[in-house]
Amino acid sequence: MSPSPGTGFDCLIGEGWSGTDPNGAHVNVVLAERGTPTAAALLTTFTSPAPGHAPILVVVGETKDRYEPVWPPTIMINKETALEPLHQKITWGAGQLGIAQGVLDAVAEGLIFASGSLLVFVAIYIDPTAHDETAVRVASREATLKGIRTARQGPGPDAVRELVDRRDSLRSPFYDGS
């Protein structure tokens, strides 16, 4: 049975990565309960597109004429500017479908509930050189489920302790200093 609304979902944050470069996916997930400041902030993001970054309501559909929103309502935004046609197609096609499947996997696992009281926000990074739509869909699905699982359950005490123990030797791929 899925948890019911109002059970401490608001402002839970998770992260997930899956796949292999360049066809992997990295997501950040925020869960928000309707009527909270977190939900208001997410809806502001939803209504504030920027060039190459289009926040969308995640939908699925058998044809281009019929779309069905994923439930709970899920907002997706791309973290990498999507300018090239293939990158756009993979982001809003395979990436969106993978997010939809990952959210529904989380509902099936009982991590979240299928209600309009919960909003799911997923920011996704897909490499501009990605070329395998199926690999991106699978990676997006797995990364989204991991992100929601982490938001709901945290990384676990052993993972946190291990990170604390390594704090002086941590590195970042975006930092060249010492």
ABEGO torsion letter per residue (X at the ends): XBBBBGAGABGBBBBBBBEBOAABBBBBBBBBBBGBAAAAAAAAAAABBBBGBBBBBBBBBABAABBBBBOBBBBBBBABBBABAAAAAAAABAAAAAAAAAAAAAAAAGABBBBAABBBBBBBBBBAABABAAAAAAAAAAAAAAAAAAAAAEAEAAAAAAAAAAAAABBBAABABX
